[in-house]
Amino acid sequence: MNFIEFTYTKTDGTTSRRAVLPLLSPSKNIEGIDLTQLPENEFVEFCREFSALKSEHHNQVMEKLAKFDLTHNYRCFSPDKMSDVTTDYV
């Protein structure tokens, strides 16, 4: 799992040192599972099961965030305001 540390400069010029477990990275592409070739009946079944799986995963993540008092720590950082970036694998 990647772990990123960097100095972040806000629009007002204030800086802070950050340590982030990235969930998403900047991208101009859409990434996903291509279901084009899936027959309609399987498409419906897959979507229901996948939705339930994602919901279960979300609930597990929220429980883990609550355990460590991190439920309000989601942040979105603009890459052009990041400097001194280091990436480690933890």
Biopython code that builds the backbone (N, CA, C, O; Angstrom):
import numpy as np
from Bio.PDB.StructureBuilder import StructureBuilder

atoms = [
    (1, "MET", "N", (0.845, -1.154, 0.000)),
    (1, "MET", "CA", (0.000, 0.000, 0.000)),
    (1, "MET", "C", (0.903, 1.234, 0.000)),
    (1, "MET", "O", (1.863, 1.313, 0.767)),
    (2, "ASN", "N", (0.585, 2.194, -0.868)),
    (2, "ASN", "CA", (1.378, 3.418, -0.947)),
    (2, "ASN", "C", (1.065, 4.369, 0.198)),
    (2, "ASN", "O", (-0.048, 4.403, 0.722)),
    (3, "PHE", "N", (2.060, 5.127, 0.562)),
    (3, "PHE", "CA", (1.968, 6.123, 1.614)),
    (3, "PHE", "C", (2.733, 7.336, 1.109)),
    (3, "PHE", "O", (3.886, 7.202, 0.700)),
    (4, "ILE", "N", (2.117, 8.527, 1.124)),
    (4, "ILE", "CA", (2.732, 9.729, 0.563)),
    (4, "ILE", "C", (2.884, 10.791, 1.648)),
    (4, "ILE", "O", (1.963, 11.045, 2.424)),
    (5, "GLU", "N", (4.048, 11.394, 1.685)),
    (5, "GLU", "CA", (4.291, 12.536, 2.567)),
    (5, "GLU", "C", (4.664, 13.720, 1.687)),
    (5, "GLU", "O", (5.372, 13.562, 0.693)),
    (6, "PHE", "N", (4.183, 14.917, 2.054)),
    (6, "PHE", "CA", (4.477, 16.094, 1.254)),
    (6, "PHE", "C", (4.199, 17.364, 2.048)),
    (6, "PHE", "O", (3.556, 17.337, 3.097)),
    (7, "THR", "N", (4.695, 18.461, 1.523)),
    (7, "THR", "CA", (4.376, 19.784, 2.053)),
    (7, "THR", "C", (3.276, 20.345, 1.174)),
    (7, "THR", "O", (3.393, 20.344, -0.052)),
    (8, "TYR", "N", (2.207, 20.826, 1.796)),
    (8, "TYR", "CA", (1.067, 21.352, 1.045)),
    (8, "TYR", "C", (0.959, 22.852, 1.277)),
    (8, "TYR", "O", (0.968, 23.318, 2.416)),
    (9, "THR", "N", (0.857, 23.602, 0.185)),
    (9, "THR", "CA", (0.728, 25.053, 0.256)),
    (9, "THR", "C", (-0.682, 25.447, -0.159)),
    (9, "THR", "O", (-1.083, 25.236, -1.303)),
    (10, "LYS", "N", (-1.427, 26.016, 0.773)),
    (10, "LYS", "CA", (-2.788, 26.465, 0.485)),
    (10, "LYS", "C", (-2.750, 27.757, -0.335)),
    (10, "LYS", "O", (-1.707, 28.400, -0.456)),
    (11, "THR", "N", (-3.892, 28.118, -0.888)),
    (11, "THR", "CA", (-4.004, 29.316, -1.703)),
    (11, "THR", "C", (-3.571, 30.565, -0.931)),
    (11, "THR", "O", (-3.024, 31.498, -1.518)),
    (12, "ASP", "N", (-3.813, 30.584, 0.368)),
    (12, "ASP", "CA", (-3.439, 31.754, 1.178)),
    (12, "ASP", "C", (-1.953, 31.784, 1.533)),
    (12, "ASP", "O", (-1.494, 32.695, 2.221)),
    (13, "GLY", "N", (-1.196, 30.773, 1.057)),
    (13, "GLY", "CA", (0.243, 30.727, 1.287)),
    (13, "GLY", "C", (0.680, 29.938, 2.498)),
    (13, "GLY", "O", (1.877, 29.702, 2.664)),
    (14, "THR", "N", (-0.234, 29.521, 3.351)),
    (14, "THR", "CA", (0.147, 28.727, 4.522)),
    (14, "THR", "C", (0.539, 27.315, 4.077)),
    (14, "THR", "O", (-0.023, 26.766, 3.129)),
    (15, "THR", "N", (1.500, 26.756, 4.774)),
    (15, "THR", "CA", (1.966, 25.411, 4.432)),
    (15, "THR", "C", (1.778, 24.467, 5.610)),
    (15, "THR", "O", (1.741, 24.881, 6.768)),
    (16, "SER", "N", (1.661, 23.197, 5.280)),
    (16, "SER", "CA", (1.582, 22.164, 6.314)),
    (16, "SER", "C", (2.199, 20.891, 5.762)),
    (16, "SER", "O", (2.133, 20.619, 4.563)),
    (17, "ARG", "N", (2.786, 20.133, 6.639)),
    (17, "ARG", "CA", (3.363, 18.840, 6.270)),
    (17, "ARG", "C", (2.268, 17.804, 6.394)),
    (17, "ARG", "O", (1.582, 17.751, 7.415)),
    (18, "ARG", "N", (2.086, 16.966, 5.358)),
    (18, "ARG", "CA", (1.005, 15.984, 5.331)),
    (18, "ARG", "C", (1.553, 14.574, 5.144)),
    (18, "ARG", "O", (2.584, 14.372, 4.504)),
    (19, "ALA", "N", (0.843, 13.605, 5.716)),
    (19, "ALA", "CA", (1.111, 12.182, 5.539)),
    (19, "ALA", "C", (-0.217, 11.555, 5.138)),
    (19, "ALA", "O", (-1.178, 11.576, 5.907)),
    (20, "VAL", "N", (-0.267, 11.000, 3.937)),
    (20, "VAL", "CA", (-1.550, 10.578, 3.356)),
    (20, "VAL", "C", (-1.484, 9.151, 2.828)),
    (20, "VAL", "O", (-0.497, 8.743, 2.215)),
    (21, "LEU", "N", (-2.538, 8.412, 3.076)),
    (21, "LEU", "CA", (-2.765, 7.116, 2.459)),
    (21, "LEU", "C", (-3.669, 7.395, 1.260)),
    (21, "LEU", "O", (-4.869, 7.599, 1.443)),
    (22, "PRO", "N", (-3.133, 7.411, 0.041)),
    (22, "PRO", "CA", (-3.937, 7.826, -1.114)),
    (22, "PRO", "C", (-5.039, 6.825, -1.461)),
    (22, "PRO", "O", (-4.821, 5.614, -1.487)),
    (23, "LEU", "N", (-6.225, 7.368, -1.727)),
    (23, "LEU", "CA", (-7.350, 6.552, -2.171)),
    (23, "LEU", "C", (-7.548, 6.692, -3.676)),
    (23, "LEU", "O", (-7.882, 5.723, -4.358)),
    (24, "LEU", "N", (-7.342, 7.891, -4.185)),
    (24, "LEU", "CA", (-7.441, 8.181, -5.611)),
    (24, "LEU", "C", (-6.270, 9.058, -6.002)),
    (24, "LEU", "O", (-5.763, 9.830, -5.187)),
    (25, "SER", "N", (-5.843, 8.941, -7.245)),
    (25, "SER", "CA", (-4.786, 9.803, -7.756)),
    (25, "SER", "C", (-5.336, 10.588, -8.935)),
    (25, "SER", "O", (-6.256, 10.127, -9.611)),
    (26, "PRO", "N", (-4.781, 11.773, -9.191)),
    (26, "PRO", "CA", (-5.274, 12.562, -10.325)),
    (26, "PRO", "C", (-5.180, 11.769, -11.627)),
    (26, "PRO", "O", (-4.180, 11.106, -11.901)),
    (27, "SER", "N", (-6.234, 11.856, -12.410)),
    (27, "SER", "CA", (-6.258, 11.133, -13.674)),
    (27, "SER", "C", (-7.259, 11.783, -14.607)),
    (27, "SER", "O", (-8.293, 12.282, -14.163)),
    (28, "LYS", "N", (-6.961, 11.781, -15.889)),
    (28, "LYS", "CA", (-7.911, 12.276, -16.880)),
    (28, "LYS", "C", (-8.717, 11.119, -17.470)),
    (28, "LYS", "O", (-9.575, 11.331, -18.326)),
    (29, "ASN", "N", (-8.444, 9.917, -17.019)),
    (29, "ASN", "CA", (-9.110, 8.723, -17.535)),
    (29, "ASN", "C", (-10.196, 8.231, -16.595)),
    (29, "ASN", "O", (-10.187, 8.529, -15.400)),
    (30, "ILE", "N", (-11.120, 7.483, -17.145)),
    (30, "ILE", "CA", (-12.123, 6.789, -16.344)),
    (30, "ILE", "C", (-11.698, 5.330, -16.274)),
    (30, "ILE", "O", (-11.499, 4.682, -17.301)),
    (31, "GLU", "N", (-11.562, 4.825, -15.069)),
    (31, "GLU", "CA", (-11.185, 3.431, -14.882)),
    (31, "GLU", "C", (-12.388, 2.667, -14.386)),
    (31, "GLU", "O", (-13.134, 3.156, -13.538)),
    (32, "GLY", "N", (-12.581, 1.474, -14.905)),
    (32, "GLY", "CA", (-13.717, 0.685, -14.477)),
    (32, "GLY", "C", (-13.717, -0.687, -15.099)),
    (32, "GLY", "O", (-12.812, -1.050, -15.850)),
    (33, "ILE", "N", (-14.729, -1.434, -14.783)),
    (33, "ILE", "CA", (-14.908, -2.785, -15.315)),
    (33, "ILE", "C", (-15.822, -2.680, -16.529)),
    (33, "ILE", "O", (-16.952, -2.202, -16.424)),
    (34, "ASP", "N", (-15.336, -3.120, -17.665)),
    (34, "ASP", "CA", (-16.095, -3.036, -18.911)),
    (34, "ASP", "C", (-17.106, -4.187, -18.968)),
    (34, "ASP", "O", (-16.731, -5.356, -19.063)),
    (35, "LEU", "N", (-18.373, -3.838, -18.910)),
    (35, "LEU", "CA", (-19.450, -4.839, -18.905)),
    (35, "LEU", "C", (-20.139, -4.953, -20.260)),
    (35, "LEU", "O", (-21.203, -5.563, -20.366)),
    (36, "THR", "N", (-19.547, -4.377, -21.281)),
    (36, "THR", "CA", (-20.165, -4.315, -22.605)),
    (36, "THR", "C", (-20.622, -5.678, -23.110)),
    (36, "THR", "O", (-21.724, -5.795, -23.647)),
    (37, "GLN", "N", (-19.811, -6.692, -22.953)),
    (37, "GLN", "CA", (-20.093, -8.012, -23.515)),
    (37, "GLN", "C", (-20.961, -8.903, -22.626)),
    (37, "GLN", "O", (-21.289, -10.028, -23.006)),
    (38, "LEU", "N", (-21.330, -8.414, -21.463)),
    (38, "LEU", "CA", (-22.102, -9.221, -20.527)),
    (38, "LEU", "C", (-23.574, -9.259, -20.944)),
    (38, "LEU", "O", (-24.177, -8.209, -21.163)),
    (39, "PRO", "N", (-24.159, -10.453, -21.057)),
    (39, "PRO", "CA", (-25.592, -10.531, -21.383)),
    (39, "PRO", "C", (-26.422, -9.784, -20.334)),
    (39, "PRO", "O", (-26.014, -9.673, -19.178)),
    (40, "GLU", "N", (-27.579, -9.278, -20.740)),
    (40, "GLU", "CA", (-28.389, -8.416, -19.879)),
    (40, "GLU", "C", (-28.733, -9.061, -18.544)),
    (40, "GLU", "O", (-28.630, -8.413, -17.503)),
    (41, "ASN", "N", (-29.140, -10.330, -18.557)),
    (41, "ASN", "CA", (-29.512, -10.982, -17.303)),
    (41, "ASN", "C", (-28.313, -11.116, -16.363)),
    (41, "ASN", "O", (-28.465, -10.983, -15.149)),
    (42, "GLU", "N", (-27.137, -11.374, -16.903)),
    (42, "GLU", "CA", (-25.926, -11.458, -16.084)),
    (42, "GLU", "C", (-25.487, -10.064, -15.632)),
    (42, "GLU", "O", (-24.950, -9.895, -14.537)),
    (43, "PHE", "N", (-25.722, -9.073, -16.489)),
    (43, "PHE", "CA", (-25.399, -7.699, -16.142)),
    (43, "PHE", "C", (-26.163, -7.277, -14.882)),
    (43, "PHE", "O", (-25.585, -6.708, -13.956)),
    (44, "VAL", "N", (-27.452, -7.560, -14.864)),
    (44, "VAL", "CA", (-28.295, -7.203, -13.718)),
    (44, "VAL", "C", (-27.822, -7.931, -12.464)),
    (44, "VAL", "O", (-27.689, -7.326, -11.400)),
    (45, "GLU", "N", (-27.568, -9.234, -12.596)),
    (45, "GLU", "CA", (-27.103, -10.023, -11.456)),
    (45, "GLU", "C", (-25.764, -9.498, -10.941)),
    (45, "GLU", "O", (-25.574, -9.323, -9.737)),
    (46, "PHE", "N", (-24.841, -9.250, -11.871)),
    (46, "PHE", "CA", (-23.522, -8.743, -11.483)),
    (46, "PHE", "C", (-23.651, -7.405, -10.749)),
    (46, "PHE", "O", (-23.050, -7.205, -9.694)),
    (47, "CYS", "N", (-24.430, -6.508, -11.312)),
    (47, "CYS", "CA", (-24.574, -5.173, -10.717)),
    (47, "CYS", "C", (-25.149, -5.242, -9.310)),
    (47, "CYS", "O", (-24.704, -4.513, -8.424)),
    (48, "ARG", "N", (-26.126, -6.103, -9.098)),
    (48, "ARG", "CA", (-26.699, -6.258, -7.756)),
    (48, "ARG", "C", (-25.661, -6.784, -6.774)),
    (48, "ARG", "O", (-25.505, -6.254, -5.674)),
    (49, "GLU", "N", (-24.951, -7.838, -7.187)),
    (49, "GLU", "CA", (-23.956, -8.444, -6.306)),
    (49, "GLU", "C", (-22.783, -7.502, -6.059)),
    (49, "GLU", "O", (-22.280, -7.405, -4.940)),
    (50, "PHE", "N", (-22.353, -6.809, -7.111)),
    (50, "PHE", "CA", (-21.226, -5.896, -6.973)),
    (50, "PHE", "C", (-21.597, -4.707, -6.089)),
    (50, "PHE", "O", (-20.782, -4.242, -5.292)),
    (51, "SER", "N", (-22.804, -4.227, -6.230)),
    (51, "SER", "CA", (-23.285, -3.125, -5.408)),
    (51, "SER", "C", (-23.299, -3.526, -3.934)),
    (51, "SER", "O", (-22.875, -2.757, -3.071)),
    (52, "ALA", "N", (-23.789, -4.732, -3.651)),
    (52, "ALA", "CA", (-23.814, -5.225, -2.270)),
    (52, "ALA", "C", (-22.396, -5.359, -1.723)),
    (52, "ALA", "O", (-22.136, -5.027, -0.566)),
    (53, "LEU", "N", (-21.487, -5.844, -2.553)),
    (53, "LEU", "CA", (-20.091, -5.994, -2.154)),
    (53, "LEU", "C", (-19.472, -4.636, -1.825)),
    (53, "LEU", "O", (-18.781, -4.492, -0.817)),
    (54, "LYS", "N", (-19.724, -3.637, -2.683)),
    (54, "LYS", "CA", (-19.195, -2.295, -2.442)),
    (54, "LYS", "C", (-19.801, -1.683, -1.180)),
    (54, "LYS", "O", (-19.110, -0.989, -0.434)),
    (55, "SER", "N", (-21.076, -1.934, -0.942)),
    (55, "SER", "CA", (-21.733, -1.424, 0.252)),
    (55, "SER", "C", (-21.124, -2.041, 1.513)),
    (55, "SER", "O", (-20.866, -1.344, 2.494)),
    (56, "GLU", "N", (-20.900, -3.345, 1.473)),
    (56, "GLU", "CA", (-20.282, -4.036, 2.605)),
    (56, "GLU", "C", (-18.874, -3.495, 2.855)),
    (56, "GLU", "O", (-18.482, -3.263, 3.999)),
    (57, "HIS", "N", (-18.121, -3.298, 1.774)),
    (57, "HIS", "CA", (-16.765, -2.763, 1.890)),
    (57, "HIS", "C", (-16.799, -1.357, 2.501)),
    (57, "HIS", "O", (-16.002, -1.040, 3.384)),
    (58, "HIS", "N", (-17.712, -0.530, 2.031)),
    (58, "HIS", "CA", (-17.849, 0.831, 2.562)),
    (58, "HIS", "C", (-18.128, 0.800, 4.064)),
    (58, "HIS", "O", (-17.535, 1.560, 4.830)),
    (59, "ASN", "N", (-19.030, -0.080, 4.472)),
    (59, "ASN", "CA", (-19.354, -0.197, 5.902)),
    (59, "ASN", "C", (-18.140, -0.618, 6.723)),
    (59, "ASN", "O", (-17.923, -0.114, 7.824)),
    (60, "GLN", "N", (-17.350, -1.545, 6.183)),
    (60, "GLN", "CA", (-16.147, -1.994, 6.882)),
    (60, "GLN", "C", (-15.128, -0.856, 6.993)),
    (60, "GLN", "O", (-14.495, -0.678, 8.034)),
    (61, "VAL", "N", (-14.978, -0.093, 5.912)),
    (61, "VAL", "CA", (-14.045, 1.041, 5.926)),
    (61, "VAL", "C", (-14.493, 2.077, 6.953)),
    (61, "VAL", "O", (-13.674, 2.587, 7.718)),
    (62, "MET", "N", (-15.777, 2.389, 6.973)),
    (62, "MET", "CA", (-16.282, 3.385, 7.918)),
    (62, "MET", "C", (-16.084, 2.924, 9.362)),
    (62, "MET", "O", (-15.763, 3.736, 10.229)),
    (63, "GLU", "N", (-16.272, 1.633, 9.628)),
    (63, "GLU", "CA", (-16.026, 1.097, 10.970)),
    (63, "GLU", "C", (-14.562, 1.267, 11.364)),
    (63, "GLU", "O", (-14.253, 1.635, 12.497)),
    (64, "LYS", "N", (-13.660, 0.993, 10.414)),
    (64, "LYS", "CA", (-12.225, 1.120, 10.694)),
    (64, "LYS", "C", (-11.852, 2.581, 10.925)),
    (64, "LYS", "O", (-11.073, 2.881, 11.830)),
    (65, "LEU", "N", (-12.395, 3.489, 10.124)),
    (65, "LEU", "CA", (-12.120, 4.915, 10.315)),
    (65, "LEU", "C", (-12.630, 5.382, 11.676)),
    (65, "LEU", "O", (-11.956, 6.152, 12.360)),
    (66, "ALA", "N", (-13.811, 4.922, 12.070)),
    (66, "ALA", "CA", (-14.374, 5.290, 13.371)),
    (66, "ALA", "C", (-13.496, 4.768, 14.513)),
    (66, "ALA", "O", (-13.271, 5.468, 15.501)),
    (67, "LYS", "N", (-13.011, 3.550, 14.372)),
    (67, "LYS", "CA", (-12.166, 2.953, 15.412)),
    (67, "LYS", "C", (-10.952, 3.824, 15.711)),
    (67, "LYS", "O", (-10.525, 3.927, 16.861)),
    (68, "PHE", "N", (-10.392, 4.455, 14.668)),
    (68, "PHE", "CA", (-9.199, 5.281, 14.837)),
    (68, "PHE", "C", (-9.520, 6.784, 14.805)),
    (68, "PHE", "O", (-8.620, 7.609, 14.648)),
    (69, "ASP", "N", (-10.795, 7.131, 14.955)),
    (69, "ASP", "CA", (-11.246, 8.521, 14.975)),
    (69, "ASP", "C", (-10.783, 9.294, 13.732)),
    (69, "ASP", "O", (-10.266, 10.406, 13.836)),
    (70, "LEU", "N", (-10.978, 8.682, 12.559)),
    (70, "LEU", "CA", (-10.570, 9.286, 11.289)),
    (70, "LEU", "C", (-11.751, 9.534, 10.345)),
    (70, "LEU", "O", (-11.548, 9.780, 9.156)),
    (71, "THR", "N", (-12.963, 9.473, 10.856)),
    (71, "THR", "CA", (-14.137, 9.590, 9.973)),
    (71, "THR", "C", (-14.253, 10.951, 9.303)),
    (71, "THR", "O", (-14.941, 11.074, 8.290)),
    (72, "HIS", "N", (-13.601, 11.970, 9.838)),
    (72, "HIS", "CA", (-13.688, 13.309, 9.243)),
    (72, "HIS", "C", (-12.342, 13.763, 8.683)),
    (72, "HIS", "O", (-12.081, 14.963, 8.589)),
    (73, "ASN", "N", (-11.489, 12.812, 8.313)),
    (73, "ASN", "CA", (-10.147, 13.152, 7.856)),
    (73, "ASN", "C", (-9.943, 12.965, 6.355)),
    (73, "ASN", "O", (-8.803, 12.979, 5.892)),
    (74, "TYR", "N", (-11.004, 12.792, 5.591)),
    (74, "TYR", "CA", (-10.859, 12.686, 4.143)),
    (74, "TYR", "C", (-10.480, 14.061, 3.607)),
    (74, "TYR", "O", (-11.129, 15.056, 3.930)),
    (75, "ARG", "N", (-9.443, 14.119, 2.799)),
    (75, "ARG", "CA", (-8.986, 15.377, 2.222)),
    (75, "ARG", "C", (-8.742, 15.189, 0.718)),
    (75, "ARG", "O", (-8.498, 14.079, 0.245)),
    (76, "CYS", "N", (-8.813, 16.276, 0.002)),
    (76, "CYS", "CA", (-8.524, 16.291, -1.427)),
    (76, "CYS", "C", (-7.410, 17.312, -1.649)),
    (76, "CYS", "O", (-7.614, 18.506, -1.430)),
    (77, "PHE", "N", (-6.246, 16.857, -2.077)),
    (77, "PHE", "CA", (-5.087, 17.727, -2.256)),
    (77, "PHE", "C", (-4.825, 17.957, -3.737)),
    (77, "PHE", "O", (-4.816, 17.010, -4.523)),
    (78, "SER", "N", (-4.615, 19.193, -4.114)),
    (78, "SER", "CA", (-4.292, 19.563, -5.488)),
    (78, "SER", "C", (-2.804, 19.305, -5.728)),
    (78, "SER", "O", (-1.970, 19.867, -5.018)),
    (79, "PRO", "N", (-2.449, 18.468, -6.713)),
    (79, "PRO", "CA", (-1.038, 18.126, -6.936)),
    (79, "PRO", "C", (-0.141, 19.338, -7.198)),
    (79, "PRO", "O", (1.041, 19.310, -6.856)),
    (80, "ASP", "N", (-0.683, 20.397, -7.797)),
    (80, "ASP", "CA", (0.147, 21.566, -8.082)),
    (80, "ASP", "C", (0.485, 22.365, -6.819)),
    (80, "ASP", "O", (1.290, 23.294, -6.881)),
    (81, "LYS", "N", (-0.108, 22.023, -5.694)),
    (81, "LYS", "CA", (0.186, 22.697, -4.424)),
    (81, "LYS", "C", (1.024, 21.809, -3.503)),
    (81, "LYS", "O", (1.240, 22.140, -2.337)),
    (82, "MET", "N", (1.493, 20.678, -4.035)),
    (82, "MET", "CA", (2.292, 19.736, -3.256)),
    (82, "MET", "C", (3.763, 19.880, -3.634)),
    (82, "MET", "O", (4.101, 20.019, -4.810)),
    (83, "SER", "N", (4.633, 19.845, -2.625)),
    (83, "SER", "CA", (6.074, 19.874, -2.885)),
    (83, "SER", "C", (6.755, 18.901, -1.929)),
    (83, "SER", "O", (6.146, 18.413, -0.977)),
    (84, "ASP", "N", (8.029, 18.628, -2.201)),
    (84, "ASP", "CA", (8.802, 17.705, -1.356)),
    (84, "ASP", "C", (8.067, 16.384, -1.158)),
    (84, "ASP", "O", (7.972, 15.873, -0.042)),
    (85, "VAL", "N", (7.549, 15.841, -2.256)),
    (85, "VAL", "CA", (6.730, 14.623, -2.200)),
    (85, "VAL", "C", (7.622, 13.394, -2.117)),
    (85, "VAL", "O", (8.548, 13.231, -2.912)),
    (86, "THR", "N", (7.338, 12.538, -1.155)),
    (86, "THR", "CA", (8.003, 11.235, -1.073)),
    (86, "THR", "C", (6.919, 10.167, -0.993)),
    (86, "THR", "O", (5.889, 10.353, -0.346)),
    (87, "THR", "N", (7.171, 9.058, -1.657)),
    (87, "THR", "CA", (6.233, 7.942, -1.656)),
    (87, "THR", "C", (6.933, 6.719, -1.105)),
    (87, "THR", "O", (8.031, 6.373, -1.541)),
    (88, "ASP", "N", (6.307, 6.075, -0.159)),
    (88, "ASP", "CA", (6.836, 4.835, 0.423)),
    (88, "ASP", "C", (5.770, 3.759, 0.277)),
    (88, "ASP", "O", (4.592, 4.044, 0.062)),
    (89, "TYR", "N", (6.210, 2.538, 0.397)),
    (89, "TYR", "CA", (5.293, 1.404, 0.396)),
    (89, "TYR", "C", (5.253, 0.856, 1.814)),
    (89, "TYR", "O", (6.282, 0.474, 2.373)),
    (90, "VAL", "N", (4.037, 0.821, 2.401)),
    (90, "VAL", "CA", (3.899, 0.316, 3.777)),
    (90, "VAL", "C", (3.031, -0.917, 3.799)),
    (90, "VAL", "O", (2.796, -1.489, 4.863)),
]
sb = StructureBuilder()
sb.init_structure("model")
sb.init_model(0)
sb.init_chain("A")
sb.init_seg("    ")
for serial, (resi, resn, name, xyz) in enumerate(atoms, 1):
    if name == "N":
        sb.init_residue(resn, " ", resi, " ")
    sb.init_atom(name, np.array(xyz, "f"), 0.0, 1.0, " ", f" {name:<3s}", serial, name[0])
structure = sb.get_structure()
